[in-house]
């Protein structure tokens, strides 16, 4: 599970290690593209050493993924998250949390409920397969 900047790290781990599920909260396509949009006069591709290009990694994901989006996020624009989503080979489950911004999304009931449901569903399926 990764949130904001941590979504890039979580994506990297999920591609390079076995994981059962992946949850990304307020993810972006790349830090480079976010920075370039905020500071268009600076050559971010030259300035940034770590670009956290999650869009390059997600096509390699072999695990079910859920993406949580804050409807009023001003830090990670929806367009950045949508660009990331467009690169998934298998479409992720997307949940938009209304009346939440980049900071408040984690304190909403909908956020906790969505994660619990996503992770519990995988456990139930596994238990029924093992018990069969």
C-alpha positions, 0 to 999 in steps of 0.5 A: 500500500502506498499513498502519494509519493509512497504510491511510486515506491509501492508500485516499484515493490509490487513489480519486483516482489510477490504481493497479494494486492496493491492499494494506491492512494492519490497516485500519480503517473510520475513525479517528473510530470507533476513537477513539470506541470507546477513549474513549467519554466524549469527542465524537470527531466534534467533536475530530478534524479528520481522521476518515480515513473509509475506509468512505466511499471504498472503494465508489468503488474500481475496483482489486483490493484485498487486506486483511491482518488480524492475528489478535491485533490489539489496536490495530485491532479486527477489528470495525472492519476488518469494517465497512470490508470491508462497504462494498466494492462488489467484495469484497476478498481478505482474508488473516488472519495467525494469531499476529500482532498489530498490530506483528508482522504485517509480520515474518511469512512469511505476510504477505510471501508473501500480498503477493508472490502478490497482486502477482505474480498481476497481473503474470502476467496482464498479461504473458499479455494483452500477449503474446497 
